[in-house]
Amino acid sequence: MLASCASPTLPPPDFETPYEKSGQVSSATHTEALAYYQALDQTYDQIKVLEYGKTDVGRPLHVVVVSKNGVFDREALVAQGKRILFINNGIHPGESCGVDACMMLARDLMAKPALNAYLDHVVLCIIPIYNIGGSLNRSCCTRANQVGPTEQGFRGNAKNLDLNRDFIKCDSRNARVFTQLYHDWLPDVFIDTHTTNGADYPAHLTYIPSLPDKADPAIRAYMADHFLPAVKDHMKQAEIPICPYVYNMGRTPEDGIMAFIDHPRYSSGFANLFNSFGFITEAHMLKTFEQRVTATYAFIIGTLGHINAHHEAVGEAVAKARSAAAARKEVTLTWTLDTSRVDPLLFSGYEAKFAKSNVTGQQRWYFDQNSPYEKEINYFGHYKPLVKVQKPRAYIIPQGYDRVIERMANNGVEMKALARDTVLEVEVSYITEYKSRSRPYEGHFYHDDVKTRREVQQIAFYAGDKIIYTGQASDDFVVHVLEPEAHDSYFRWGFFDGVLMQKEYFSPYLFEEEAEKMLAADEKLKADFETKKSAEPAFANNWWAQLFYLYKQSRFYEPTFMRYPVVRWDGRMGE
Ligand SMILES: [Zn+2]
């Protein structure tokens, strides 16, 4: 069916949403959602729909700002002590409960005075649907095991990218526009709304707060002691069962569940790099669409209510985390689950049972909704640092790496340009190990298991190369994308693959004489060479390998091979 995007019709004055009109079974299309918010904008001074740049499908991204005093400029709002709550919907358009929940919420905040009071100290920013291309690609059948809505959007965007892996690499226009939008509104609290896959259990909604170990101590403490308990309490009063996101250690929750690690590629991990509080909501796929929308709506109201009531404390935690980010000396790049730290979690589940499959003839398991249980299961809620790094005084990025430089600028990183050509003593990293994926992952042959070795070298730089001094609020982002070992570094995403290929070689018949001279002049080299030959028969029988071994230790071998181009520098321009 053709969407009537050219002349969206105004919704009736009662502002019933398409979801409500459908009897709570359908989800609004992008055209309907935008028309609805625009009608709210025309009716209420407190709501404004702002248009940002185009997404991959050609339609622009919008943000709906709900601001009680009718001010729509972040700087002015922050000066007035307002907190910003940012809600992203439809990143996975088949998981659209937040799309419809937020439309009702925006209206209810205007129509109901008790709810309007929640906006005394909080400004709400809502992305109606982030993955617009995926939401236009609607059908009955994109979510095999999900109950409703009648039509569901598709996970891939207009370039078949999963946008919830794209916040660092920014292959999509959606992500590049989002980056600008995020920094324009730099929120105190960020919520991304989803629907789960996986096990069956009674909870209507699961949640992922910022991973405690990764979060700044100020965010971590406030989340654990105040924020999360308050939201949980709100959901209890609303009589909506919730639990932490069920990320199974084994096949079922009874084997234990673990915390989800929010790497920077995910929305909440990206929010964490800029020290916003983060929540992912995951409404349960086997609850009705109405139950999922209701649960998501309640979770957002609970969050909003808490921020409003405790706006000073929330703001202090965020401010503290942001100034700590600029000051911290050490950053953890990679993490591993800490299996020694287990907490009991009172969990409501359905018993997993086994039966003979009519399809395969083998054992199948299922969750028996007639056998609910409540028992303590193991919750692995902590990760421990694997690789840590000391922040350098500065990084230098050669100007040819313009895709990296562009992403730095988009994320508000302040850069200086070298005024003239110069040679500097810097710390370089050689990539000593990496394993590339055998198939593209989200459009890249992503590199796993990256290891490096550092050494100090004199390197030539050129006028216009970029210097990033640390000590900025964006330091967590800078370190995580520029240190090659970090899980979502630009090295891992393939932005520096040029250095992984040797450029010059030698002519073996001509290199013979040079090799002979080298062995004659260097006793240690000669001894090592002979030892290697006697220890490794394959080497002893391979003349080319022997010459290449010597070539690699000669003055002709290129120092740039496997040398990561971004360097760490402890100097300062003008010194
Ligand atoms: Zn999702």
Boltz pocket constraint, residues with backbone or C-beta under 6 A from the ligand:
constraints:
  - pocket:
      binder: B
      contacts: [[A, 92], [A, 95], [A, 193], [A, 194], [A, 195]]
      max_distance: 6.0
